[in-house]
């Protein structure tokens, strides 16, 4: 994939936070998914605990059969520290390197992380969406911010995730009797379309198949030490 450079990565932590506020103004929170989504990519990042070598994986699957079409990986040394709310500045450069190796352009992207369910409304899914100009959805295993009631225990049960009085996502049960996931629009999607896409990518696992397979890919790359 080819895409233009959105910004430089060399900046201070306060500058990164200010950039998030500026970029959040450019995020489109409305459903711009194709009428029929045929290709969905999943994204994940893996690294050794306390290590600085990061591995990113992108897996593209077809819908509705969820067959793997292509996968791409990349690795790089990372110096940006772990700071809550600034995850994309730590992980996104290596994710973008993996995307540049893709030959297939997906219709949508599921990211293991947050979209607009973020203190400055720019989680890694939103940040990625702006870079690659594709519909993206954040699909996180844990809550970063916001409040919600408990969803039901059946697949498809959902409640809103509220931040500062406004809905920023949904808390979705993706499989009967499992912990829910935190779904939030990244870019060019809204809450309803994000939930619908995640459910369309579901199998017998808690995680949607694209991000589940991306997780396995990054772990394999990390164990092999190559990407």
N, C-alpha and C positions, 0 to 999 in steps of 0.2 A: 504493500500500500504506500501511496505517496500522499503527503499532506504538508501544508505550510507550517513553518515555525511560529508558534503562538507567542512565545516569550523566552527569555534567557533564564537559566536556572541559578545563576550566581547572584545571590542576594542574602541580606540579613533576615533574621526571623521576623522582626517587625515589618520589613518590606514584604515578606511572604504573606503575612496576614493581610496587609493592605492590598496586595495583588489579588488575594482571594475575594475581598470585598468588591474590587473592580470587576473581576471576571464573573462574579455571581450576577451582576447586572446583565450579562450577556447570555445567561442560561435561559433556554426556552422551555418552560414548563407547560407544554401542551402536546397532544398526541399527534406526532408527525410520522408515525410508523407507516410503512407501506400497507395498503389494504390487505395484502397477503404477505406475511413474513415467511420467507423461505429459508433464510440463512441466519443463524444466531451464533455469535461468538461468546465464549466464556473466558474470563481473565482471572488470573491469580498470580501471587508472588510468594516465593519461598526463600528462606535463608537460614543459615545456622544460627542458633541462639548466640548472641554476643558477637557474631561475625559480620563482616562488611561486604561479603560477596552475595549478591542478590540474583535470583533466577526468576524470570517472568515467563509465563506460558499463556498462549492464546490458542483456543481450540474452536474451530468453526464446525457447527453441526447443521444438518438440514432439518427442516420442519415439514410435516409433523412427525417423521419417523426417527428423528434424533440420531442420524447416521453421521459419523465423523467425516468431514470433507477435507479438512486441512488442519494442521497444527504448526505452530511456530514458537520458538523460544529464544531467549536472549539472556545474557548474564553481564553483570558489571559490578565494579566496586562502588560502594555507596558511603559517602561521608556525612550526609545530612542525618542528624540524630533523630531518635524517636521523640516526637513532641505531639501530644494529643491535639488533634485538629489540623495538623500539618502533614498527614500521612502521604498525601500525593507528592509532596516535594521530596520525599524519601524513596517512594516506589515508582512513581510515574515515568521517570526517564528510562528505566529498564523496560517497563511495559511498552513504551513507545518504540523502543528498539525492536521488540518482538513484533509489533504491528507492522513495522517497516519491512519485515521479512515475509509478511503474508502476501500471497498472490490473489487470494479471494477477498472480496469486499463484502462483509456481512451486512444484512439489513438492520441488525440491532446487536447490542453488546450488553451482556450481563457481567457485572463486576462484583467481586467479593469485597464489598466495602459500601460506604455510604454515598448517596447522591446529595439531594438538598437537605437531608436530615443531618444537618451540620450547623454548628454555631454561627458560621458566616455563610451558610447556604452553598458551600462549594466543597463537597466531599470528593473523593477520588473519582467516582463515577461521573460527576458533573465536569470535573477538570478534564478527564479523558474525553468526554463527549465534545468539549470545545476544541480540543486538539485535533481529533479525527473527523469532526463534523458528522457524527452519526448518532442515532438515537441510542441512549444508554440508560441502564437501570442499575441502581445500587441494590445489592442483595447481601445483607450483612447478617452474621450469626449473633451479633450482640448490639445493644443500644449504645449509641454515642451521646444522644441528647433527646429531649422530648419526653412526654408522658403519654400513657395509654392505659386502658383497662385490659383485662385478660381476654384474649380471644377464645373461642370454643376449641374443642379438642379434635374436631373433624376437619379433614382436608377442605380447604376453601373458606374456612371461618376466618374472618378478618375484622380488625378494629382499627380506627385511625390513630396515627401517631401525631401528637399535637406539640408544637413548639411555639411559645410566645403567643398562644391563642389561635394559631393557624395550623391546618394540617400540612405536614411535610412528608408524609409517607403512610405506610400501613404495616400493621403487625399481622402476619399471615401464617396460618397453619398450612403447611404444604403436604403433610402426611398425617393420617390419623394418629393421635396420641403421641405426638412428638413436640419438642419445643418449637415455637414459631420462629420465623425469620423476619428481619426488619427490611422492608422494601421501600425504596424511595426513588422518585424520578431523578435521573441524572441530567439528561439533556434531550430535548425533542420528544419527551414522553410526559404523561401525567400520571397521577396515582392509579387511576382505574386501568389504564393501558399497561402500566408496569406490573400490576398484580396479575392481569390477564396473561401477559407474556411469561411471567414466572411459572404460573400454573400450567401453561402450555408446554413448558420445558421440564415438567416434573415427571419423575418415574417413581420407583419404590423407595427412593432415598429422600432425606430431608432437604438436601441442596438440589437446586435445578441441575439438570444434566450438564449443561455447558460449563458452569463453574466447578462442578464436581470433577469433571474430566480435566479441566485446567489445573485444579489442585493436584491431581495425580501426576500430570505432566511436569509441573514445577518440582514436585518431590523427586521424580525420576531424574530430572536434570540436575538437581542438587546432589543426589546420591552419586550420579555419574561424574559430576564435577565439570560438565560441559553443556554448552547451549549454542 
